[in-house]
Amino acid sequence: MTRAFVVGNGPSLAKTNLDKLAGEVSFAVNRIHLIYPRTSWRPTHYVRGEEQSLKSAAKYHEELQIHIDLGCDVWANLWFTKFTSMEVNTIKSCWHYTNHFDEPKAPHLWHLPMICSYGSSVNVAIQIAVQQGYKPIYLVGCDLGYRDNQPSHFTPDYEKGIEGDLRPARYANLDTLTAHMVAARSSPVKIFNATVGGELEVYERVKCESLF
């Protein structure tokens, strides 16, 4: 089967040669377009799996449109597709995004075919890749290491213009880590971490450059 790459938005992405992903199946998420001036690579799939408030809907749709125009296979949360006529794949997911790692209702396993929304758009993208039949799956730009009131993505511009308060680093790290543990436990296909550095140690590590 064809392998796939799931691209997160961690600081390590600035140290990753994304041009190597040209011709590969890749899933990217959220504000990945901010790195496009630095690379000729563009993802084949674009995923917005998170729920957001209506006040940020215009920005959300703008970022969807960027990827529609690029010809990506675009996946968007069901809630937001109700407010647009855009031609996108609808993500029908649960309400686990409302749970934190330390709550009894936090999931311990995926529940496919319904996507589990717990964690982040990266974890939603992993599940879509699995459902599409790709294997193995390689993660890049999945760092963890969130810090309170500090940039935690590949560019300081990432946090600019985001309405609402960012999650405290404790929850951002532990919710995301727990979601990856759920993925490692649930996935029927092998997931490898090809991130340059970072703090995510749930999966077997591989060096990204060695894959090409």
Rosetta constraint file for C-alpha pairs under 8 A:
AtomPair CA 1 CA 133 HARMONIC 7.42 0.50
AtomPair CA 1 CA 134 HARMONIC 6.18 0.50
AtomPair CA 1 CA 135 HARMONIC 5.91 0.50
AtomPair CA 2 CA 25 HARMONIC 7.85 0.50
AtomPair CA 2 CA 133 HARMONIC 7.99 0.50
AtomPair CA 2 CA 134 HARMONIC 5.38 0.50
AtomPair CA 2 CA 135 HARMONIC 5.93 0.50
AtomPair CA 2 CA 136 HARMONIC 7.61 0.50
AtomPair CA 3 CA 24 HARMONIC 7.84 0.50
AtomPair CA 3 CA 25 HARMONIC 6.98 0.50
AtomPair CA 3 CA 134 HARMONIC 5.31 0.50
AtomPair CA 3 CA 135 HARMONIC 4.59 0.50
AtomPair CA 3 CA 136 HARMONIC 4.99 0.50
AtomPair CA 3 CA 137 HARMONIC 5.89 0.50
AtomPair CA 3 CA 138 HARMONIC 7.80 0.50
AtomPair CA 4 CA 24 HARMONIC 6.85 0.50
AtomPair CA 4 CA 25 HARMONIC 4.90 0.50
AtomPair CA 4 CA 26 HARMONIC 5.50 0.50
AtomPair CA 4 CA 27 HARMONIC 7.54 0.50
AtomPair CA 4 CA 129 HARMONIC 7.16 0.50
AtomPair CA 4 CA 134 HARMONIC 5.87 0.50
AtomPair CA 4 CA 135 HARMONIC 6.47 0.50
AtomPair CA 4 CA 136 HARMONIC 6.62 0.50
AtomPair CA 4 CA 137 HARMONIC 5.02 0.50
AtomPair CA 4 CA 138 HARMONIC 6.34 0.50
AtomPair CA 5 CA 24 HARMONIC 7.54 0.50
AtomPair CA 5 CA 25 HARMONIC 6.32 0.50
AtomPair CA 5 CA 26 HARMONIC 4.56 0.50
AtomPair CA 5 CA 27 HARMONIC 6.17 0.50
AtomPair CA 5 CA 137 HARMONIC 5.70 0.50
AtomPair CA 5 CA 138 HARMONIC 4.72 0.50
AtomPair CA 5 CA 139 HARMONIC 5.78 0.50
AtomPair CA 5 CA 140 HARMONIC 7.20 0.50
AtomPair CA 6 CA 26 HARMONIC 5.75 0.50
AtomPair CA 6 CA 27 HARMONIC 4.72 0.50
AtomPair CA 6 CA 28 HARMONIC 6.09 0.50
AtomPair CA 6 CA 122 HARMONIC 7.01 0.50
AtomPair CA 6 CA 125 HARMONIC 6.85 0.50
AtomPair CA 6 CA 126 HARMONIC 6.66 0.50
AtomPair CA 6 CA 137 HARMONIC 7.10 0.50
AtomPair CA 6 CA 138 HARMONIC 6.17 0.50
AtomPair CA 6 CA 139 HARMONIC 4.91 0.50
AtomPair CA 6 CA 140 HARMONIC 6.40 0.50
AtomPair CA 7 CA 26 HARMONIC 7.08 0.50
AtomPair CA 7 CA 27 HARMONIC 5.99 0.50
AtomPair CA 7 CA 28 HARMONIC 4.89 0.50
AtomPair CA 7 CA 29 HARMONIC 7.05 0.50
AtomPair CA 7 CA 122 HARMONIC 7.44 0.50
AtomPair CA 7 CA 139 HARMONIC 5.98 0.50
AtomPair CA 7 CA 140 HARMONIC 5.01 0.50
AtomPair CA 7 CA 141 HARMONIC 5.70 0.50
AtomPair CA 7 CA 142 HARMONIC 7.25 0.50
AtomPair CA 8 CA 13 HARMONIC 7.72 0.50
AtomPair CA 8 CA 28 HARMONIC 6.59 0.50
AtomPair CA 8 CA 29 HARMONIC 6.63 0.50
AtomPair CA 8 CA 122 HARMONIC 6.18 0.50
AtomPair CA 8 CA 139 HARMONIC 7.36 0.50
AtomPair CA 8 CA 140 HARMONIC 6.08 0.50
AtomPair CA 8 CA 141 HARMONIC 4.45 0.50
AtomPair CA 8 CA 142 HARMONIC 4.96 0.50
AtomPair CA 9 CA 13 HARMONIC 6.44 0.50
AtomPair CA 9 CA 29 HARMONIC 7.59 0.50
AtomPair CA 9 CA 31 HARMONIC 7.70 0.50
AtomPair CA 9 CA 32 HARMONIC 6.52 0.50
AtomPair CA 9 CA 141 HARMONIC 5.43 0.50
AtomPair CA 9 CA 142 HARMONIC 6.70 0.50
AtomPair CA 9 CA 153 HARMONIC 5.51 0.50
AtomPair CA 9 CA 154 HARMONIC 6.02 0.50
AtomPair CA 10 CA 141 HARMONIC 4.81 0.50
AtomPair CA 10 CA 142 HARMONIC 5.51 0.50
AtomPair CA 10 CA 143 HARMONIC 5.24 0.50
AtomPair CA 10 CA 144 HARMONIC 7.23 0.50
AtomPair CA 10 CA 152 HARMONIC 6.43 0.50
AtomPair CA 10 CA 153 HARMONIC 4.36 0.50
AtomPair CA 10 CA 154 HARMONIC 5.33 0.50
AtomPair CA 11 CA 15 HARMONIC 7.81 0.50
AtomPair CA 11 CA 141 HARMONIC 6.96 0.50
AtomPair CA 11 CA 143 HARMONIC 7.05 0.50
AtomPair CA 11 CA 152 HARMONIC 6.37 0.50
AtomPair CA 11 CA 153 HARMONIC 4.62 0.50
AtomPair CA 11 CA 154 HARMONIC 3.87 0.50
AtomPair CA 11 CA 155 HARMONIC 7.08 0.50
AtomPair CA 12 CA 16 HARMONIC 6.45 0.50
AtomPair CA 12 CA 141 HARMONIC 5.43 0.50
AtomPair CA 12 CA 142 HARMONIC 7.76 0.50
AtomPair CA 12 CA 143 HARMONIC 6.80 0.50
AtomPair CA 12 CA 154 HARMONIC 6.53 0.50
AtomPair CA 12 CA 195 HARMONIC 6.97 0.50
AtomPair CA 12 CA 196 HARMONIC 5.65 0.50
AtomPair CA 12 CA 197 HARMONIC 6.84 0.50
AtomPair CA 12 CA 198 HARMONIC 7.05 0.50
AtomPair CA 13 CA 18 HARMONIC 7.94 0.50
AtomPair CA 13 CA 140 HARMONIC 7.25 0.50
AtomPair CA 13 CA 141 HARMONIC 4.81 0.50
AtomPair CA 13 CA 154 HARMONIC 5.67 0.50
AtomPair CA 13 CA 195 HARMONIC 7.98 0.50
AtomPair CA 13 CA 196 HARMONIC 7.70 0.50
AtomPair CA 14 CA 154 HARMONIC 5.45 0.50
AtomPair CA 14 CA 155 HARMONIC 7.76 0.50
AtomPair CA 15 CA 196 HARMONIC 7.15 0.50
AtomPair CA 16 CA 141 HARMONIC 7.79 0.50
AtomPair CA 16 CA 196 HARMONIC 6.82 0.50
AtomPair CA 18 CA 22 HARMONIC 7.63 0.50
AtomPair CA 18 CA 39 HARMONIC 6.61 0.50
AtomPair CA 18 CA 41 HARMONIC 6.07 0.50
AtomPair CA 19 CA 39 HARMONIC 6.17 0.50
AtomPair CA 19 CA 40 HARMONIC 6.10 0.50
AtomPair CA 19 CA 41 HARMONIC 5.07 0.50
AtomPair CA 20 CA 41 HARMONIC 7.88 0.50
AtomPair CA 20 CA 212 HARMONIC 7.25 0.50
AtomPair CA 21 CA 25 HARMONIC 7.80 0.50
AtomPair CA 21 CA 26 HARMONIC 7.40 0.50
AtomPair CA 21 CA 41 HARMONIC 6.58 0.50
AtomPair CA 22 CA 41 HARMONIC 5.53 0.50
AtomPair CA 22 CA 42 HARMONIC 7.40 0.50
AtomPair CA 25 CA 43 HARMONIC 7.35 0.50
AtomPair CA 25 CA 44 HARMONIC 5.90 0.50
AtomPair CA 25 CA 45 HARMONIC 7.76 0.50
AtomPair CA 26 CA 43 HARMONIC 5.15 0.50
AtomPair CA 26 CA 44 HARMONIC 5.41 0.50
AtomPair CA 26 CA 45 HARMONIC 6.11 0.50
AtomPair CA 27 CA 43 HARMONIC 5.86 0.50
AtomPair CA 27 CA 44 HARMONIC 6.35 0.50
AtomPair CA 27 CA 45 HARMONIC 4.59 0.50
AtomPair CA 27 CA 46 HARMONIC 5.66 0.50
AtomPair CA 27 CA 47 HARMONIC 6.95 0.50
AtomPair CA 27 CA 125 HARMONIC 6.46 0.50
AtomPair CA 27 CA 129 HARMONIC 7.78 0.50
AtomPair CA 28 CA 32 HARMONIC 6.53 0.50
AtomPair CA 28 CA 43 HARMONIC 5.98 0.50
AtomPair CA 28 CA 45 HARMONIC 6.32 0.50
AtomPair CA 28 CA 46 HARMONIC 5.00 0.50
AtomPair CA 28 CA 47 HARMONIC 6.18 0.50
AtomPair CA 28 CA 122 HARMONIC 7.79 0.50
AtomPair CA 28 CA 125 HARMONIC 7.70 0.50
AtomPair CA 29 CA 46 HARMONIC 5.63 0.50
AtomPair CA 29 CA 47 HARMONIC 4.83 0.50
AtomPair CA 29 CA 48 HARMONIC 5.93 0.50
AtomPair CA 29 CA 121 HARMONIC 6.20 0.50
AtomPair CA 29 CA 122 HARMONIC 6.59 0.50
AtomPair CA 29 CA 125 HARMONIC 7.68 0.50
AtomPair CA 30 CA 46 HARMONIC 7.90 0.50
AtomPair CA 30 CA 47 HARMONIC 6.79 0.50
AtomPair CA 30 CA 48 HARMONIC 5.63 0.50
AtomPair CA 30 CA 63 HARMONIC 7.80 0.50
AtomPair CA 30 CA 121 HARMONIC 7.23 0.50
AtomPair CA 31 CA 63 HARMONIC 7.27 0.50
AtomPair CA 31 CA 158 HARMONIC 6.96 0.50
AtomPair CA 32 CA 36 HARMONIC 7.45 0.50
AtomPair CA 33 CA 63 HARMONIC 7.84 0.50
AtomPair CA 33 CA 66 HARMONIC 7.94 0.50
AtomPair CA 34 CA 155 HARMONIC 7.82 0.50
AtomPair CA 34 CA 157 HARMONIC 7.95 0.50
AtomPair CA 34 CA 158 HARMONIC 7.30 0.50
AtomPair CA 35 CA 39 HARMONIC 6.94 0.50
AtomPair CA 35 CA 154 HARMONIC 7.82 0.50
AtomPair CA 35 CA 155 HARMONIC 7.99 0.50
AtomPair CA 36 CA 40 HARMONIC 6.89 0.50
AtomPair CA 36 CA 41 HARMONIC 7.36 0.50
AtomPair CA 36 CA 42 HARMONIC 7.41 0.50
AtomPair CA 42 CA 70 HARMONIC 7.97 0.50
AtomPair CA 43 CA 72 HARMONIC 6.66 0.50
AtomPair CA 44 CA 71 HARMONIC 7.80 0.50
AtomPair CA 44 CA 72 HARMONIC 5.00 0.50
AtomPair CA 44 CA 73 HARMONIC 6.12 0.50
AtomPair CA 45 CA 72 HARMONIC 5.21 0.50
AtomPair CA 45 CA 73 HARMONIC 4.57 0.50
AtomPair CA 45 CA 74 HARMONIC 5.80 0.50
AtomPair CA 45 CA 75 HARMONIC 7.52 0.50
AtomPair CA 46 CA 67 HARMONIC 6.81 0.50
AtomPair CA 46 CA 72 HARMONIC 6.26 0.50
AtomPair CA 46 CA 73 HARMONIC 6.17 0.50
AtomPair CA 46 CA 74 HARMONIC 4.81 0.50
AtomPair CA 46 CA 75 HARMONIC 6.06 0.50
AtomPair CA 47 CA 74 HARMONIC 6.12 0.50
AtomPair CA 47 CA 75 HARMONIC 4.74 0.50
AtomPair CA 47 CA 76 HARMONIC 6.09 0.50
AtomPair CA 47 CA 121 HARMONIC 6.64 0.50
AtomPair CA 47 CA 124 HARMONIC 7.74 0.50
AtomPair CA 47 CA 125 HARMONIC 6.18 0.50
AtomPair CA 48 CA 75 HARMONIC 6.17 0.50
AtomPair CA 48 CA 76 HARMONIC 4.87 0.50
AtomPair CA 48 CA 77 HARMONIC 6.22 0.50
AtomPair CA 48 CA 121 HARMONIC 5.96 0.50
AtomPair CA 49 CA 75 HARMONIC 7.50 0.50
AtomPair CA 49 CA 76 HARMONIC 5.90 0.50
AtomPair CA 49 CA 77 HARMONIC 5.11 0.50
AtomPair CA 49 CA 91 HARMONIC 7.01 0.50
AtomPair CA 49 CA 117 HARMONIC 6.95 0.50
AtomPair CA 49 CA 120 HARMONIC 7.16 0.50
AtomPair CA 49 CA 121 HARMONIC 4.66 0.50
AtomPair CA 49 CA 124 HARMONIC 5.94 0.50
AtomPair CA 49 CA 125 HARMONIC 7.64 0.50
AtomPair CA 50 CA 77 HARMONIC 6.59 0.50
AtomPair CA 50 CA 97 HARMONIC 7.56 0.50
AtomPair CA 50 CA 117 HARMONIC 7.14 0.50
AtomPair CA 50 CA 120 HARMONIC 6.44 0.50
AtomPair CA 50 CA 121 HARMONIC 5.74 0.50
AtomPair CA 51 CA 77 HARMONIC 6.80 0.50
AtomPair CA 51 CA 79 HARMONIC 7.31 0.50
AtomPair CA 51 CA 97 HARMONIC 7.69 0.50
AtomPair CA 52 CA 56 HARMONIC 6.81 0.50
AtomPair CA 52 CA 57 HARMONIC 7.47 0.50
AtomPair CA 53 CA 57 HARMONIC 6.98 0.50
AtomPair CA 55 CA 163 HARMONIC 7.81 0.50
AtomPair CA 56 CA 60 HARMONIC 6.29 0.50
AtomPair CA 56 CA 162 HARMONIC 7.87 0.50
AtomPair CA 56 CA 163 HARMONIC 6.57 0.50
AtomPair CA 57 CA 61 HARMONIC 6.12 0.50
AtomPair CA 57 CA 80 HARMONIC 7.34 0.50
AtomPair CA 58 CA 62 HARMONIC 6.20 0.50
AtomPair CA 59 CA 63 HARMONIC 6.31 0.50
AtomPair CA 60 CA 64 HARMONIC 6.33 0.50
AtomPair CA 61 CA 65 HARMONIC 6.08 0.50
AtomPair CA 61 CA 84 HARMONIC 7.88 0.50
AtomPair CA 62 CA 66 HARMONIC 6.41 0.50
AtomPair CA 63 CA 67 HARMONIC 6.82 0.50
AtomPair CA 64 CA 68 HARMONIC 6.28 0.50
AtomPair CA 64 CA 74 HARMONIC 7.26 0.50
AtomPair CA 65 CA 69 HARMONIC 6.03 0.50
AtomPair CA 65 CA 86 HARMONIC 7.97 0.50
AtomPair CA 66 CA 70 HARMONIC 6.40 0.50
AtomPair CA 67 CA 71 HARMONIC 6.33 0.50
AtomPair CA 67 CA 72 HARMONIC 5.47 0.50
AtomPair CA 67 CA 73 HARMONIC 7.98 0.50
AtomPair CA 67 CA 74 HARMONIC 6.87 0.50
AtomPair CA 68 CA 72 HARMONIC 5.70 0.50
AtomPair CA 68 CA 73 HARMONIC 7.38 0.50
AtomPair CA 68 CA 74 HARMONIC 6.55 0.50
AtomPair CA 73 CA 88 HARMONIC 7.53 0.50
AtomPair CA 73 CA 89 HARMONIC 7.67 0.50
AtomPair CA 74 CA 88 HARMONIC 5.32 0.50
AtomPair CA 74 CA 89 HARMONIC 5.98 0.50
AtomPair CA 75 CA 88 HARMONIC 5.78 0.50
AtomPair CA 75 CA 89 HARMONIC 4.58 0.50
AtomPair CA 75 CA 90 HARMONIC 5.88 0.50
AtomPair CA 75 CA 91 HARMONIC 6.29 0.50
AtomPair CA 76 CA 80 HARMONIC 7.11 0.50
AtomPair CA 76 CA 81 HARMONIC 6.70 0.50
AtomPair CA 76 CA 88 HARMONIC 6.61 0.50
AtomPair CA 76 CA 89 HARMONIC 6.23 0.50
AtomPair CA 76 CA 90 HARMONIC 5.36 0.50
AtomPair CA 76 CA 91 HARMONIC 5.61 0.50
AtomPair CA 77 CA 81 HARMONIC 6.55 0.50
AtomPair CA 77 CA 90 HARMONIC 6.06 0.50
AtomPair CA 77 CA 91 HARMONIC 4.93 0.50
AtomPair CA 77 CA 92 HARMONIC 6.96 0.50
AtomPair CA 77 CA 93 HARMONIC 7.70 0.50
AtomPair CA 78 CA 82 HARMONIC 6.71 0.50
AtomPair CA 78 CA 90 HARMONIC 5.37 0.50
AtomPair CA 78 CA 91 HARMONIC 5.44 0.50
AtomPair CA 78 CA 92 HARMONIC 5.79 0.50
AtomPair CA 78 CA 93 HARMONIC 7.68 0.50
AtomPair CA 79 CA 83 HARMONIC 7.75 0.50
AtomPair CA 80 CA 84 HARMONIC 7.12 0.50
AtomPair CA 81 CA 85 HARMONIC 7.32 0.50
AtomPair CA 81 CA 86 HARMONIC 7.38 0.50
AtomPair CA 81 CA 88 HARMONIC 7.81 0.50
AtomPair CA 81 CA 90 HARMONIC 6.91 0.50
AtomPair CA 91 CA 115 HARMONIC 7.30 0.50
AtomPair CA 92 CA 114 HARMONIC 6.28 0.50
AtomPair CA 92 CA 115 HARMONIC 6.42 0.50
AtomPair CA 93 CA 114 HARMONIC 5.52 0.50
AtomPair CA 93 CA 115 HARMONIC 4.55 0.50
AtomPair CA 93 CA 116 HARMONIC 5.70 0.50
AtomPair CA 93 CA 117 HARMONIC 5.80 0.50
AtomPair CA 94 CA 114 HARMONIC 6.95 0.50
AtomPair CA 94 CA 115 HARMONIC 6.54 0.50
AtomPair CA 94 CA 116 HARMONIC 5.56 0.50
AtomPair CA 94 CA 117 HARMONIC 5.81 0.50
AtomPair CA 95 CA 116 HARMONIC 7.80 0.50
AtomPair CA 95 CA 117 HARMONIC 6.48 0.50
AtomPair CA 95 CA 118 HARMONIC 7.70 0.50
AtomPair CA 96 CA 105 HARMONIC 7.79 0.50
AtomPair CA 96 CA 106 HARMONIC 6.61 0.50
AtomPair CA 96 CA 107 HARMONIC 7.05 0.50
AtomPair CA 96 CA 116 HARMONIC 6.63 0.50
AtomPair CA 96 CA 117 HARMONIC 5.51 0.50
AtomPair CA 96 CA 118 HARMONIC 4.81 0.50
AtomPair CA 97 CA 117 HARMONIC 5.13 0.50
AtomPair CA 97 CA 118 HARMONIC 4.29 0.50
AtomPair CA 97 CA 119 HARMONIC 6.35 0.50
AtomPair CA 97 CA 120 HARMONIC 7.90 0.50
AtomPair CA 98 CA 118 HARMONIC 7.58 0.50
AtomPair CA 99 CA 103 HARMONIC 6.41 0.50
AtomPair CA 99 CA 105 HARMONIC 6.66 0.50
AtomPair CA 99 CA 106 HARMONIC 5.44 0.50
AtomPair CA 99 CA 118 HARMONIC 7.21 0.50
AtomPair CA 100 CA 106 HARMONIC 6.26 0.50
AtomPair CA 100 CA 171 HARMONIC 7.03 0.50
AtomPair CA 100 CA 175 HARMONIC 5.92 0.50
AtomPair CA 101 CA 106 HARMONIC 5.84 0.50
AtomPair CA 101 CA 171 HARMONIC 7.67 0.50
AtomPair CA 101 CA 174 HARMONIC 6.50 0.50
AtomPair CA 101 CA 175 HARMONIC 5.12 0.50
AtomPair CA 101 CA 178 HARMONIC 6.39 0.50
AtomPair CA 102 CA 106 HARMONIC 7.26 0.50
AtomPair CA 106 CA 118 HARMONIC 7.76 0.50
AtomPair CA 107 CA 118 HARMONIC 7.42 0.50
AtomPair CA 107 CA 182 HARMONIC 7.58 0.50
AtomPair CA 108 CA 182 HARMONIC 5.72 0.50
AtomPair CA 109 CA 182 HARMONIC 5.40 0.50
AtomPair CA 109 CA 183 HARMONIC 7.40 0.50
AtomPair CA 109 CA 185 HARMONIC 6.93 0.50
AtomPair CA 109 CA 186 HARMONIC 5.63 0.50
AtomPair CA 110 CA 115 HARMONIC 7.38 0.50
AtomPair CA 110 CA 116 HARMONIC 5.83 0.50
AtomPair CA 110 CA 182 HARMONIC 6.90 0.50
AtomPair CA 110 CA 183 HARMONIC 7.12 0.50
AtomPair CA 110 CA 186 HARMONIC 5.83 0.50
AtomPair CA 111 CA 115 HARMONIC 6.77 0.50
AtomPair CA 111 CA 116 HARMONIC 6.44 0.50
AtomPair CA 112 CA 116 HARMONIC 7.42 0.50
AtomPair CA 113 CA 131 HARMONIC 7.79 0.50
AtomPair CA 115 CA 124 HARMONIC 6.70 0.50
AtomPair CA 115 CA 127 HARMONIC 6.71 0.50
AtomPair CA 115 CA 128 HARMONIC 7.75 0.50
AtomPair CA 116 CA 124 HARMONIC 6.82 0.50
AtomPair CA 117 CA 121 HARMONIC 7.75 0.50
AtomPair CA 117 CA 123 HARMONIC 7.60 0.50
AtomPair CA 117 CA 124 HARMONIC 6.15 0.50
AtomPair CA 118 CA 123 HARMONIC 7.56 0.50
AtomPair CA 118 CA 175 HARMONIC 7.99 0.50
AtomPair CA 118 CA 179 HARMONIC 6.32 0.50
AtomPair CA 119 CA 123 HARMONIC 6.38 0.50
AtomPair CA 119 CA 175 HARMONIC 5.62 0.50
AtomPair CA 119 CA 176 HARMONIC 4.91 0.50
AtomPair CA 119 CA 178 HARMONIC 7.51 0.50
AtomPair CA 119 CA 179 HARMONIC 5.01 0.50
AtomPair CA 119 CA 180 HARMONIC 7.91 0.50
AtomPair CA 120 CA 124 HARMONIC 6.65 0.50
AtomPair CA 120 CA 176 HARMONIC 6.62 0.50
AtomPair CA 120 CA 179 HARMONIC 7.83 0.50
AtomPair CA 121 CA 125 HARMONIC 6.05 0.50
AtomPair CA 122 CA 126 HARMONIC 6.26 0.50
AtomPair CA 123 CA 127 HARMONIC 6.49 0.50
AtomPair CA 123 CA 179 HARMONIC 6.84 0.50
AtomPair CA 123 CA 180 HARMONIC 7.01 0.50
AtomPair CA 123 CA 183 HARMONIC 7.29 0.50
AtomPair CA 124 CA 128 HARMONIC 6.37 0.50
AtomPair CA 125 CA 129 HARMONIC 6.15 0.50
AtomPair CA 126 CA 130 HARMONIC 6.27 0.50
AtomPair CA 126 CA 137 HARMONIC 7.69 0.50
AtomPair CA 127 CA 131 HARMONIC 6.17 0.50
AtomPair CA 127 CA 187 HARMONIC 7.94 0.50
AtomPair CA 128 CA 132 HARMONIC 6.07 0.50
AtomPair CA 129 CA 133 HARMONIC 6.49 0.50
AtomPair CA 129 CA 134 HARMONIC 5.66 0.50
AtomPair CA 129 CA 137 HARMONIC 7.73 0.50
AtomPair CA 130 CA 134 HARMONIC 5.70 0.50
AtomPair CA 130 CA 135 HARMONIC 7.24 0.50
AtomPair CA 130 CA 187 HARMONIC 7.49 0.50
AtomPair CA 130 CA 188 HARMONIC 7.77 0.50
AtomPair CA 130 CA 189 HARMONIC 7.09 0.50
AtomPair CA 135 CA 189 HARMONIC 6.02 0.50
AtomPair CA 135 CA 190 HARMONIC 6.87 0.50
AtomPair CA 136 CA 189 HARMONIC 6.09 0.50
AtomPair CA 136 CA 190 HARMONIC 5.20 0.50
AtomPair CA 136 CA 191 HARMONIC 6.04 0.50
AtomPair CA 136 CA 192 HARMONIC 7.62 0.50
AtomPair CA 137 CA 189 HARMONIC 7.51 0.50
AtomPair CA 137 CA 190 HARMONIC 6.39 0.50
AtomPair CA 137 CA 191 HARMONIC 4.80 0.50
AtomPair CA 137 CA 192 HARMONIC 6.24 0.50
AtomPair CA 138 CA 191 HARMONIC 5.86 0.50
AtomPair CA 138 CA 192 HARMONIC 4.83 0.50
AtomPair CA 138 CA 193 HARMONIC 5.76 0.50
AtomPair CA 138 CA 194 HARMONIC 6.01 0.50
AtomPair CA 139 CA 191 HARMONIC 7.49 0.50
AtomPair CA 139 CA 192 HARMONIC 6.25 0.50
AtomPair CA 139 CA 193 HARMONIC 4.84 0.50
AtomPair CA 139 CA 194 HARMONIC 5.39 0.50
AtomPair CA 139 CA 195 HARMONIC 6.22 0.50
AtomPair CA 140 CA 193 HARMONIC 6.59 0.50
AtomPair CA 140 CA 194 HARMONIC 5.16 0.50
AtomPair CA 140 CA 195 HARMONIC 4.14 0.50
AtomPair CA 140 CA 196 HARMONIC 7.25 0.50
AtomPair CA 140 CA 208 HARMONIC 7.76 0.50
AtomPair CA 141 CA 195 HARMONIC 5.20 0.50
AtomPair CA 141 CA 196 HARMONIC 7.14 0.50
AtomPair CA 142 CA 193 HARMONIC 7.94 0.50
AtomPair CA 142 CA 195 HARMONIC 5.97 0.50
AtomPair CA 142 CA 198 HARMONIC 7.10 0.50
AtomPair CA 142 CA 200 HARMONIC 6.98 0.50
AtomPair CA 143 CA 195 HARMONIC 6.94 0.50
AtomPair CA 143 CA 197 HARMONIC 7.10 0.50
AtomPair CA 143 CA 198 HARMONIC 4.07 0.50
AtomPair CA 143 CA 199 HARMONIC 5.49 0.50
AtomPair CA 143 CA 200 HARMONIC 5.86 0.50
AtomPair CA 144 CA 173 HARMONIC 5.85 0.50
AtomPair CA 144 CA 176 HARMONIC 7.46 0.50
AtomPair CA 144 CA 177 HARMONIC 7.48 0.50
AtomPair CA 144 CA 198 HARMONIC 6.36 0.50
AtomPair CA 144 CA 199 HARMONIC 5.53 0.50
AtomPair CA 144 CA 200 HARMONIC 6.04 0.50
AtomPair CA 145 CA 152 HARMONIC 7.42 0.50
AtomPair CA 145 CA 173 HARMONIC 6.50 0.50
AtomPair CA 145 CA 198 HARMONIC 7.02 0.50
AtomPair CA 145 CA 199 HARMONIC 6.21 0.50
AtomPair CA 146 CA 150 HARMONIC 7.87 0.50
AtomPair CA 146 CA 152 HARMONIC 5.46 0.50
AtomPair CA 146 CA 169 HARMONIC 5.22 0.50
AtomPair CA 146 CA 170 HARMONIC 7.89 0.50
AtomPair CA 146 CA 172 HARMONIC 6.59 0.50
AtomPair CA 146 CA 173 HARMONIC 5.99 0.50
AtomPair CA 147 CA 151 HARMONIC 7.37 0.50
AtomPair CA 147 CA 152 HARMONIC 6.65 0.50
AtomPair CA 147 CA 169 HARMONIC 5.23 0.50
AtomPair CA 148 CA 168 HARMONIC 6.05 0.50
AtomPair CA 148 CA 169 HARMONIC 5.11 0.50
AtomPair CA 151 CA 155 HARMONIC 7.49 0.50
AtomPair CA 151 CA 156 HARMONIC 5.42 0.50
AtomPair CA 151 CA 158 HARMONIC 7.68 0.50
AtomPair CA 151 CA 159 HARMONIC 6.73 0.50
AtomPair CA 152 CA 156 HARMONIC 7.71 0.50
AtomPair CA 153 CA 158 HARMONIC 6.39 0.50
AtomPair CA 153 CA 159 HARMONIC 7.95 0.50
AtomPair CA 154 CA 158 HARMONIC 7.41 0.50
AtomPair CA 156 CA 160 HARMONIC 7.47 0.50
AtomPair CA 167 CA 171 HARMONIC 6.45 0.50
AtomPair CA 167 CA 172 HARMONIC 5.88 0.50
AtomPair CA 168 CA 172 HARMONIC 6.20 0.50
AtomPair CA 169 CA 173 HARMONIC 5.88 0.50
AtomPair CA 170 CA 174 HARMONIC 6.08 0.50
AtomPair CA 171 CA 175 HARMONIC 5.42 0.50
AtomPair CA 171 CA 176 HARMONIC 7.88 0.50
AtomPair CA 172 CA 176 HARMONIC 6.02 0.50
AtomPair CA 173 CA 177 HARMONIC 5.95 0.50
AtomPair CA 174 CA 178 HARMONIC 5.89 0.50
AtomPair CA 175 CA 179 HARMONIC 6.17 0.50
AtomPair CA 176 CA 180 HARMONIC 6.36 0.50
AtomPair CA 177 CA 181 HARMONIC 6.32 0.50
AtomPair CA 177 CA 200 HARMONIC 7.26 0.50
AtomPair CA 177 CA 202 HARMONIC 7.96 0.50
AtomPair CA 178 CA 182 HARMONIC 6.24 0.50
AtomPair CA 179 CA 183 HARMONIC 6.22 0.50
AtomPair CA 180 CA 184 HARMONIC 6.11 0.50
AtomPair CA 180 CA 202 HARMONIC 6.82 0.50
AtomPair CA 181 CA 185 HARMONIC 6.13 0.50
AtomPair CA 181 CA 202 HARMONIC 6.28 0.50
AtomPair CA 182 CA 186 HARMONIC 5.96 0.50
AtomPair CA 183 CA 187 HARMONIC 5.57 0.50
AtomPair CA 184 CA 191 HARMONIC 7.14 0.50
AtomPair CA 184 CA 202 HARMONIC 7.13 0.50
AtomPair CA 184 CA 203 HARMONIC 6.95 0.50
AtomPair CA 187 CA 191 HARMONIC 7.80 0.50
AtomPair CA 191 CA 203 HARMONIC 6.52 0.50
AtomPair CA 191 CA 204 HARMONIC 7.59 0.50
AtomPair CA 192 CA 203 HARMONIC 5.51 0.50
AtomPair CA 192 CA 204 HARMONIC 5.27 0.50
AtomPair CA 192 CA 205 HARMONIC 5.91 0.50
AtomPair CA 192 CA 206 HARMONIC 6.62 0.50
AtomPair CA 193 CA 200 HARMONIC 7.87 0.50
AtomPair CA 193 CA 201 HARMONIC 7.95 0.50
AtomPair CA 193 CA 203 HARMONIC 5.71 0.50
AtomPair CA 193 CA 204 HARMONIC 6.05 0.50
AtomPair CA 193 CA 205 HARMONIC 4.83 0.50
AtomPair CA 193 CA 206 HARMONIC 6.10 0.50
AtomPair CA 194 CA 205 HARMONIC 6.02 0.50
AtomPair CA 194 CA 206 HARMONIC 5.02 0.50
AtomPair CA 194 CA 207 HARMONIC 5.41 0.50
AtomPair CA 194 CA 208 HARMONIC 4.84 0.50
AtomPair CA 195 CA 207 HARMONIC 7.57 0.50
AtomPair CA 195 CA 208 HARMONIC 6.92 0.50
AtomPair CA 196 CA 207 HARMONIC 7.48 0.50
AtomPair CA 196 CA 208 HARMONIC 7.41 0.50
AtomPair CA 201 CA 205 HARMONIC 7.64 0.50
AtomPair CA 206 CA 210 HARMONIC 7.59 0.50
AtomPair CA 207 CA 211 HARMONIC 7.17 0.50
AtomPair CA 208 CA 212 HARMONIC 7.81 0.50
